[in-house]
């Protein structure tokens, strides 16, 4: 069982604004694949309700689809719930929950990938005022974490 980290209401303030994003995504998950698809994106995050919520829109122009992340900070538990929506599916995915310790954020949840139940982990790394990194990993039951998607963010001028 993973201990779900707690955080602070201002954990994602660093991400406010516009970003260029370099994506690397495994072409197949959960099968030992080592082939990565690389593609650009543009992202913009806005803060709401005194940083208790934020909304990030990301466009994957070369892929022909877009996504949106909605993050909500629970003041009682001191944890973030991160929800993902994309234009390919049009449904809210189950959240990952967690927070930051210093410049590293970890968030965990459960989902289904290709009909298989998976444990999900997001990792956020704050790399100064103009750079950040996001990683997604899945773990099938009884297996180790497999990082299957990374995003390197560079602030737009």
N, C-alpha and C positions, 0 to 999 in steps of 0.2 A: 504494500500500500504506500503510495506517494503522499508525503505531507504537502498539503497545498499551502504555498506561501501567502503571506499577507503583504500589504503595501500601503501606499499613500494616495490620497485623492489627486495629487499633482504628478503621479508617476509618468503619465503620457504627455505632459505639457511640452516636453522637448520635441515632440513630433508635430506640433502645430505648424502649419504652413504647407508649402509646395515642395515636392521631391521628385527627382529622377530615380528610377528603381531598376536595378539589374537583377533579373530573375534567373535562377537555375532550378530546374525541376526534373526529377527522375522521370523517365519515359514510362516506367512500370514500377509499381510499388509492391513490396512484400514478396518479391521473387528473386532477390539478389542482383537486380539490375544495377549496372554501373554507367549507363548511358544517360547523359543529362541534356535537356532541351534548355537553351539559353535565349532569353528574349527581354526586351525593354518594357517599361511601364511608366506612367506618370501618376503621382498620388497627391492628394490634398487632404489635410486633416484640419477640422475645426473643433474648438472646445465649446462646451455648452454647460449651463447650470453651474457656473463656478468651478469647472473642471470635473464635476461629478459624472459627466458623460462627454463622449467625443464621437465624431463621425468621420470616417476616412473613406474617400472615394478613390478607386484606382482603376485606370483604364489600360488595358492590354491591347493597344491598337493593332499590333501585328497578329494578334490571335483573334481579333474580332469580338471580344467580350469585355465585360467590366465587372467590378465587384465593389462591395461596400462592407466596411467593418463598423459595427456599433459596439462601443465599450461603455460599460456602466459600472461605477464604483459604489459598492454597498458600504455605507458608512458604519453600520453595525458590525459587520464581519471583517472590514478593512480589506476586502478582496474585490478584484475586477472580474466581471463576466464579459467575455469577448465573443460576439456573435458575428458570423460571416454570412453574406448573401451574395450570390452572383447572378449575372444576367443569363447564364446558361440554364440554371435550375429554377430560379425565382422563388426559392424557399429559404427560410431561416435555418441555418445549420445549428446543431447543438453547441452550447457555449463551452469554452475552456475558461477555467477559473484560477486566479492566482494573484501575484503581485511582484514587486521589485525588492531586491536587497542590493543597495548600491546601484550600480549601473547594469545589473543583470536582472531581467524579469523572467519568471517561469510560470506557465499556465497549463493546466491539465484538464482533460475531459474525455468523454467517450463518444464514439461515432461509429459509422459503418462505412467501409470503403470496399467497393466491388462486391457487396453482399457479405463481407466479413466484418465482424465486430473488431474495432481497433481502439486502443488507448491512444490519445492525442496529446502531444506536448508542443507548446509554442515557447520559444526562447527569444527574448528581445535583448539586444545589447546596445546600450547608449555609447557611442564612440566619439563624443564631443558634440559641439553645437551643430555641426553640419554633416554628420554621418551617423548611421544606425544600421543594425543588421537584425533581421528576423529569420528564424528557422522553424520549420515544422517537421516533426518526427512522429511516426506511427509505431506502435508495438502491437503485433498480433499476440494473442494469448500464448504465454510461455516463451515468447521470443524477445530479443533485445530491441532497443529503439533503433529505427532506421530513419535517418534524416532524409526527407524526400523533396524538400523545397526550401530554398534560401532566397532572401531578398536583401540586396545591399542598397541602402538609401543614401543619396547625396542631395543635400538641400539645393533647390533651384534659386538662382539669383534674383 
